[in-house]
Amino acid sequence: MMDAADRDLASRGPSNPLSFDPEVRVCDEESYTLLAAIGDLDRTVAPTLRQAFASVSPAIAVIVDLSGITFIDSAGLGALIGGIRLIREKGGDVVLFGAPPTVASLLGTTGIDRIAGAYGTRDDAVAALTRAATTGIAATNCPDVPRIR
């Protein structure tokens, strides 16, 4: 039976869904790759998230859907930071969206929302990546952060 996060992801109509684990989904869209994390992003799921980031093609934009996250610990934060770094080293860019209030607060406290822009909706995240592609500035919430090439 699908839970609310699975139904939400399915309703978006991903063109090529791949599933590493019930907690992390990867969908290749036309101009970006969507990573959707569902449930607890903890030490048991962090390796799966790292694997999902590693599977992304070089120089691709990545949008991370956090709307299905119910909890995140230091291992989950580490996997998120490591994934952002990996994608940027490959010449890509990363934005986050949909974090529930408790997760959004943690992203703000740790500064992750400043190294990878955190947006409320998928449309806002896509728009940020589009702006970044045309300006050469990373799609963060800090406009003065240059894109790592």
URNOR-V866830 format. One record per run of one state. SS is the DSSP state (2 for helix, 1 for strand, 0 for the rest). FROM is the first residue (numbers start at 1). TO is the last residue. If there is no record, write none. Layout:
# URNOR-V866830
((SS	FROM	TO) (SS	FROM	TO))
This chain:
# URNOR-V866830
((0	1	3) (2	4	11) (0	12	16) (1	17	21) (0	22	23) (1	24	28) (0	29	32) (1	33	41) (0	42	45) (2	46	54) (0	55	60) (1	61	72) (0	73	73) (2	74	89) (0	90	92) (1	93	97) (0	98	100) (2	101	110) (0	111	111) (2	112	115) (0	116	117) (1	118	119) (0	120	121) (2	122	135) (0	136	136) (1	137	137) (0	138	145) (1	146	146) (0	147	149))
